[in-house]
Amino acid sequence: MKLISNWRAVLKHAWSVRLLLLAGILSGLEVALPLLDGILPVPPTIFASLSGLCVCMAFIARLVAQKGVSGNE
């Protein structure tokens, strides 16, 4: 496996990376929700749905050319 030449720029600026990080945070909140019972009045399905949506958006963002990251400005 070989990293792309601009991997640092991709980590900093790519929307796909940002959306996947958000999906990870939402998944963590979904796991932690039983511990916060009564503090956060949010149904657990909300976090799962938002996490799935973020992953779908990250997939789409990965295919879209992004200025400053794609290498084809």
Helices and strands as residue ranges (DSSP letters): H 7-13, H 15-32, G 33-36, H 44-63
